[in-house]
């Protein structure tokens, strides 16, 4: 279970980093969409 959380957090951070790099979403929008995806 701990491994799953660690892995999901890593993917989530990568998702945010990618979105911010693309500059297509605001940080808040990224959190909202990320919350729905994960």
Secondary structure as GFF3:
##gff-version 3
##sequence-region A 1 38
A	DSSP	alpha_helix	2	22	.	.	.	ID=ss1
A	DSSP	alpha_helix	27	37	.	.	.	ID=ss2
###
